Amino acid sequence: MAMTLPTSPHYFKNLERFGNGDDPPCAICGKGVKRGNEAGMVHIHGGGGVIVTEEEARERNARDGDGGDLGGFPVGRECLRNHPEIAPYVVRAHKEATV
């Protein structure tokens, strides 16, 4: 059930423009996400190309090792609204992502 990460074509431009500063970048658009204001976290795997559920991450790590596991990254609220298809992969902010 892994899904290709729907990265914005402006991801790297946003990283450069907004910088990382104190706010980690959104996994989708690259803009800083203020801590506590994120919609949740997504677990990125496959060296950065896919998002997986926590269960899938555990299965992949057990099967293949964790070399492709990049851990949890925040998703901004606007990006979640614009990409509702990623909702099953989002670990809400009140839960811990496996990092």
N, C-alpha and C positions, 0 to 999 in steps of 0.2 A: 504494500500500500504506500510505499515511499512516493514522494512527489517532487518533481523538479522545482527548485527554489525560484519563485517568480521575481527575479531581481530586476529592478528598474534599469532602463538603459542609461539613466543618469546617476547610477550608484556611485561610480568612482568620481564623477564631477562633484557630487554632493559631499563625498568624503573630503575632497580637496577644498571645496568652498567653505564648508562648515567646520571642518577639522573635527577631531575626536574630542578635544577638550576634556571636560569632566563627564560628558554624557556619551555613553557607548552608542555606536551607530546602529540604526535599524537594519535588520537583516535584509529587508526588501529594498529600501530607498537610499540607505547610507546616511541619512540625516541623524543628528544626535537625538537620542530619546532620554528625556529627563527621568532619572530614577524615581520610581513610584508612579510614573505617568505612562508606563508602557502597558499595552494591551495584554502582554504576556511574553513568553519566550518560545522560540522554536528550536528544535534540536537539529543541528546541521550535521550531515554525514556525507560519505562519499567524497571526502576531500573538499567539500564546499558546494557540490552540485545539487544535493537533494535534502529535503527535510523529511524527518521520520518521527513516528510516535516514540514515546519513551520505551515502550515494549519492543518496538522494532530495533531501537538503538541497542538494547540489551542483547537481543537475538543476533544482530550483526556483529557486535563486539565479541560475543561468545564464539561465533562461527569463524569470523575473519580476523579477530584481534581488533584493537581500537585505533589502528593507524589512520583510518579515514574519518574518525569521530572528532568533530570540532567542538562539540558541546552545545550549550544553550546560548542563544543570541536574542536580544530583545526585538520585539515588533511594535512599532508605533500604532496608536489607535486608528489613525487615518489609513495606514497601509492595510490593517485588518479589515476596515470598512471597504476598501477598494479591492481587496482580494479575499472575499468570504470563503473561497475554496480551501484556504489554508486553516480555517477554524478547527478542523479535527486534529491538527498538529500543534496547536497553540496550547501551551501549559500556562494557565492563568497565573497572574502575578502572585496570588496567595499560595501557590504550590511551588515546590522546588523542582527545577529542571536538573537532570543528571548531567553534571559537568565534569 
